[in-house]
Amino acid sequence: MAYYLGIDIGGTNTRLLTMNDELVFVLRENVPTASWSTTTDPLASLATLISAHFEKLDERPRGVMLGLPGTLSRDRKKVFSLPFIQALDNREVANELSQLIDCPVAMDKDVNHLHYWDLHQLDSMPTVGVGLYLGTGMGNSIWINDDFYHGAHGSSGEIGHIPWLNNTLECPCGKSGCAETLTSGSFLARWAKTHVQAPHTIGDVFTHYGDHPEIQEFITRLGMIIASEMNILDPEHLFLGGGVIGMPDFPKEQLEREIRKHLRGPQPAEGLVITYSLQTGDTGCQGACLAAKRVFE
């Protein structure tokens, strides 16, 4: 029996999931990311965590796939920037970790693994597909001709960092004016502190404040940003997901109208299929397992 380990590293939790070659998930673990990322040597601590996971299996996996919420080199060997674990910046994490655990390691952006799992829920893989996952930031994944598009330097799909006119807000990336400072979960969290009154919480934004002009503008901006990418790439399929789009009473129909209002006709306006991700806490790991099987089989 062959095994493949997928690891989804988030700011709060690190999830490990092992899948066998019959696509059955056999071992799940979930630990706080801080339990290893804040140690003196985070990579060695991650290696210890993975090795302990290996010991619970009857055979060492053929390979490990990491999903990281940062920017990576085009060959997916080096981490350029991982904001919440800066000790891994500018390091060849895949190669270093592989030596520490004596097992092949690959890595990719976590959003690509979310998208890869969603793509496998379709009857057939599209030639061109896009995933937009709206959470703390704007996760964007591009699938072209049976592979993910990484760009010339590895940093494609940073749609959240396109400049938005007259926006002077500073972005965690170090720039100012990035679109995701106005269109993301981070924006909603800031907005809720000022506008949401008890007993309501940020989770009630669309339920009780959906008609507020600034929330309406939020949906309008999101539709325009997504439509811009659709007009450039002309994909067959668009997956929409993430914590924001999964919030109660998120106006999905309104968002679709905003997207389609700005699409070039007749295509991609007529051909684009929009599907909502059935995302769970395991989705990133599940996609990482499938990606590991694809790479190491």
Number of C-alpha atoms within 10 A of each C-alpha: 9 15 25 27 31 29 30 29 21 17 15 12 15 21 21 27 23 25 24 19 14 9 14 10 16 11 15 16 12 13 14 14 19 16 15 19 21 13 13 10 12 19 19 17 16 20 19 15 17 18 16 11 18 17 10 10 13 10 11 18 20 18 22 30 28 25 26 23 19 18 21 27 19 17 13 18 18 21 24 19 20 17 15 17 16 13 17 19 18 14 15 16 21 20 15 17 20 16 13 15 18 13 15 18 23 23 24 27 25 25 25 26 30 31 30 27 22 23 22 12 11 11 7 8 16 16 13 19 27 28 28 24 26 22 18 18 22 24 25 24 26 23 22 15 11 11 12 19 18 21 12 10 11 19 16 17 20 13 20 21 18 12 16 18 9 7 13 13 15 12 16 11 10 7 12 16 18 23 23 28 25 23 25 23 21 17 15 19 16 12 16 18 11 8 13 17 10 6 6 13 14 20 16 17 23 18 15 14 17 17 12 13 9 12 17 16 14 18 21 17 20 20 20 18 21 23 23 16 15 25 16 11 15 21 22 18 22 24 21 23 22 24 14 21 21 18 15 12 14 17 15 14 9 14 21 15 12 20 22 20 14 17 22 16 12 8 13 19 18 12 13 17 13 14 14 17 23 14 18 12 10 17 19 30 30 27 27 35 33 22 26 27 23 10 16 15 12
